[in-house]
Amino acid sequence: MITSVPQTLSLQSATKSLRLVGIMLLAVLLVGSISAGQLRPAQAAARADQGLLTLAAQQPTRTVSVIIRLAEQAGGIEQQIRTLGGRVTSDLSIIRSVVAELPAGAILTLAQDSTIFWISPDSTVTNSACLECISASNLTNTYIQAIQADKAWAQGYQGQGVGVAVVDSGVNFQTDLYTIMGRNRVVSSVAYNRGYNTTTFDAYSHGSHVAGIIGGNGRASNGKYIGVAPQVNIINVKVSDDLNNGAGTASSVVKGLQWILNNKAAYNIRVVNISINSDTSESYHVNPIDAAAEILWNNGIVVVTSSGNRGESAVYPPANDPFVITVGASDDKGTAAIGDDSVATFSAYGTTADGFSKPDLVAPGKNIVSLMGNMGMGLPAAHPRNVVDLTYFRMSGTSVSAPMVAAAAAALHD
């Protein structure tokens, strides 16, 4: 049961501006003085996800993809995996891990090895769009006025020079992401997804939509649809596919976060938006995406993630991590006033397995108009009634709420 409704995100002027986000970020900064290690309990005897152990016992010959996190002094893991009939497919050095494909039965052996910290499934991750929740009759959004971003703009808070990494399905180069002088504000693009379209471009339209909410300047709409921080730079980190409903893997997300850590200085990356959630519920103590997100936080990067669209008591990684800012969705009823707002029915909330209440706050998340990646496939093709015009698309979900907070954090860094 919810005992109190999270308030809608509010950006104010220089003395009052960004009050809700500022208070929340201050609390997170105070928590940052506590190291991740201080919050972690002693390592449990079991060193593998229970689902993997069950699979190993029932289907020992089945090939599975796993993420193996190593203890501090571990060595020789590749040879050990080969001996057990598997192979290492990727290195995730940011969290001292490898990705491996191996017979499920081998997990029973590896789980007893004291040089291994934890074995997780290389789980599917999905975006937090909630298209079934969209009302096609709502043709405009009012979230900029609802969160009072326009008042922050008047004080000069527009995210100038700040880098925001969008960990998603890719970002396409569009008019709204160029300056009036013609400079592309998508300053870097990398791709770690597997399968269809391994370029950095977005044919699914999720990542481009998120990027527009963060930093679109509205040039293609003559100022009708503008993002929260319209002068930020966008760093495009593609980790999910254009097919399979925009799904990716945990290892692709970790690789993307590792690249961000390695390149934060080059692109002034101060904020990361992850509008993606794992399909596997794990404690933040052992989940690989959570581990990588914490490392970014400990290195001075604000990590914002969507709470997901599973409703009550279903907050999955990385939204379950106390070191990230988890954002749920509100329904602003299409008005700029917040008195009629309510928490969207689909927005995930509850207490995590580790005892943390999530989300940390909510922001508008219904019928949000932003950039469209590709009209011919992906979300626009599946939901043509949500297409506004050749440039813009309407979407609901915590996926569109999180980038509003990410953009507000970028404005604070401005």
URBELGI-V899552 format. One record per residue. N is the residue number from 1. RES is the residue in one letter. OMEGA is omega in radians with two decimals (999 if undefined). Layout:
# URBELGI-V899552
N RES OMEGA
N RES OMEGA
This chain:
# URBELGI-V899552
1 M 3.07
2 I 3.10
3 T 3.07
4 S -3.11
5 V 3.10
6 P -3.14
7 Q 3.05
8 T 3.12
9 L -3.12
10 S 3.05
11 L -3.11
12 Q 3.14
13 S -2.96
14 A -3.12
15 T -3.12
16 K -3.01
17 S 3.05
18 L -2.99
19 R -3.08
20 L 3.13
21 V -3.14
22 G 3.11
23 I -3.12
24 M 3.13
25 L 3.09
26 L 3.12
27 A 3.14
28 V 3.11
29 L 3.09
30 L 3.08
31 V -3.12
32 G 3.10
33 S 3.04
34 I -3.10
35 S 3.09
36 A -3.13
37 G -3.13
38 Q -3.13
39 L -3.05
40 R 3.07
41 P 3.06
42 A -3.11
43 Q 3.14
44 A -3.12
45 A 3.12
46 A -3.08
47 R 3.14
48 A 3.06
49 D -3.07
50 Q 3.10
51 G 3.10
52 L 3.13
53 L 3.10
54 T 3.11
55 L -3.14
56 A -3.13
57 A -3.05
58 Q -3.09
59 Q -3.00
60 P -3.10
61 T -3.12
62 R 3.12
63 T 3.14
64 V 3.06
65 S -3.07
66 V 3.00
67 I -3.08
68 I 3.10
69 R -3.01
70 L 3.02
71 A -3.00
72 E -3.02
73 Q -3.07
74 A 3.07
75 G 3.09
76 G -3.06
77 I -3.11
78 E 3.12
79 Q 3.13
80 Q 3.13
81 I 3.09
82 R 3.14
83 T -3.13
84 L 3.07
85 G -3.13
86 G 3.12
87 R 3.05
88 V -3.11
89 T -3.13
90 S 3.05
91 D 3.10
92 L -2.99
93 S -3.12
94 I -3.14
95 I 3.13
96 R -3.05
97 S 2.97
98 V 2.98
99 V -3.09
100 A 2.95
101 E -3.07
102 L 3.05
103 P -3.08
104 A -3.12
105 G 3.14
106 A -3.14
107 I -3.14
108 L 3.10
109 T -3.09
110 L -3.10
111 A 3.11
112 Q -3.07
113 D -3.08
114 S 3.10
115 T 3.13
116 I 3.13
117 F -3.10
118 W 3.06
119 I 3.13
120 S 2.97
121 P 3.01
122 D -2.92
123 S 2.96
124 T 3.00
125 V -3.12
126 T 3.11
127 N -3.07
128 S 3.00
129 A -3.13
130 C -2.99
131 L 3.14
132 E -3.11
133 C -3.01
134 I 2.97
135 S -3.09
136 A -3.11
137 S -3.12
138 N -2.96
139 L 3.11
140 T 3.04
141 N -3.06
142 T -2.99
143 Y 3.13
144 I 3.10
145 Q -3.11
146 A 3.13
147 I 3.07
148 Q 3.07
149 A -3.13
150 D 3.09
151 K 3.07
152 A 3.11
153 W -3.10
154 A 3.09
155 Q 3.08
156 G -3.14
157 Y -3.13
158 Q 3.07
159 G -3.06
160 Q 3.03
161 G -3.11
162 V 3.12
163 G 3.07
164 V 3.13
165 A 3.12
166 V -3.12
167 V -2.90
168 D -3.06
169 S -3.11
170 G 3.11
171 V 3.11
172 N 3.10
173 F -3.10
174 Q -3.06
175 T -3.08
176 D -3.13
177 L 3.02
178 Y 3.04
179 T 3.12
180 I 3.09
181 M 3.05
182 G 3.11
183 R 3.11
184 N -3.14
185 R 2.93
186 V -2.89
187 V 3.08
188 S 3.14
189 S 3.05
190 V -3.13
191 A 3.10
192 Y 3.13
193 N 3.07
194 R 3.07
195 G -3.03
196 Y 3.05
197 N 3.10
198 T 2.95
199 T -3.14
200 T -3.09
201 F -2.98
202 D 3.05
203 A -3.14
204 Y 3.05
205 S 3.13
206 H -3.10
207 G 3.12
208 S 3.10
209 H 3.11
210 V -3.13
211 A 3.12
212 G 3.09
213 I 3.13
214 I -2.93
215 G 3.09
216 G -3.11
217 N 3.01
218 G -3.09
219 R -3.10
220 A -3.13
221 S -3.08
222 N 3.06
223 G -3.10
224 K -3.10
225 Y -3.07
226 I 3.10
227 G -3.02
228 V -3.13
229 A -2.89
230 P 3.08
231 Q 3.10
232 V 2.94
233 N -3.12
234 I 3.02
235 I -3.02
236 N 3.14
237 V -3.06
238 K -3.12
239 V -3.11
240 S -3.00
241 D 3.07
242 D 3.09
243 L 3.09
244 N 3.12
245 N 3.07
246 G -3.08
247 A 3.01
248 G 3.11
249 T 3.10
250 A -3.11
251 S 3.11
252 S 3.09
253 V 3.14
254 V 3.09
255 K 3.11
256 G 3.13
257 L 3.08
258 Q 3.11
259 W 3.13
260 I 3.12
261 L -3.09
262 N -3.02
263 N -3.06
264 K -3.11
265 A -3.09
266 A -3.06
267 Y -3.14
268 N -3.12
269 I -3.13
270 R -3.06
271 V 3.05
272 V 3.04
273 N 3.11
274 I 3.09
275 S -3.06
276 I 3.07
277 N 3.08
278 S 3.03
279 D -3.14
280 T 3.11
281 S 3.09
282 E 3.00
283 S 3.10
284 Y 3.11
285 H -3.04
286 V -3.08
287 N -3.07
288 P 3.12
289 I 3.08
290 D -3.12
291 A -3.14
292 A 3.13
293 A 3.12
294 E 3.12
295 I 3.06
296 L 3.13
297 W -3.13
298 N 3.09
299 N 2.97
300 G 3.12
301 I 3.09
302 V -3.13
303 V -3.14
304 V -3.12
305 T 3.07
306 S 3.14
307 S -3.08
308 G -3.02
309 N -3.08
310 R 3.13
311 G -3.00
312 E 2.96
313 S -3.13
314 A -3.14
315 V -3.04
316 Y -3.14
317 P -0.02
318 P -3.08
319 A -3.11
320 N -3.00
321 D -3.13
322 P -3.12
323 F 3.11
324 V 3.05
325 I -3.09
326 T -3.01
327 V 3.00
328 G -3.07
329 A 2.98
330 S 3.04
331 D -3.08
332 D 3.09
333 K 3.12
334 G 3.13
335 T 3.11
336 A 3.10
337 A -3.10
338 I -3.11
339 G -3.13
340 D -3.10
341 D 3.03
342 S 3.06
343 V 3.12
344 A -3.05
345 T -3.09
346 F -2.98
347 S -3.10
348 A 3.09
349 Y 3.09
350 G 3.11
351 T -3.11
352 T 3.11
353 A -3.13
354 D 3.01
355 G 3.13
356 F 3.08
357 S 3.13
358 K 0.09
359 P 3.11
360 D 3.09
361 L 3.08
362 V 3.04
363 A -3.11
364 P -3.06
365 G 3.10
366 K 3.05
367 N -3.12
368 I -3.14
369 V 3.10
370 S -3.03
371 L 3.08
372 M -3.12
373 G -3.01
374 N -3.09
375 M -2.97
376 G 3.14
377 M 3.10
378 G -3.04
379 L -3.14
380 P 3.12
381 A -3.14
382 A -3.07
383 H -3.03
384 P 3.14
385 R 3.12
386 N 3.09
387 V -3.14
388 V 3.07
389 D -3.07
390 L -3.07
391 T -2.95
392 Y -3.03
393 F -3.11
394 R -3.10
395 M 3.06
396 S 3.10
397 G 3.07
398 T 3.03
399 S -3.10
400 V 3.07
401 S -3.09
402 A -3.11
403 P 3.06
404 M 3.11
405 V 3.08
406 A 3.13
407 A 3.09
408 A 3.09
409 A 3.10
410 A 3.12
411 A 3.09
412 L 3.13
413 H -3.08
414 D 999
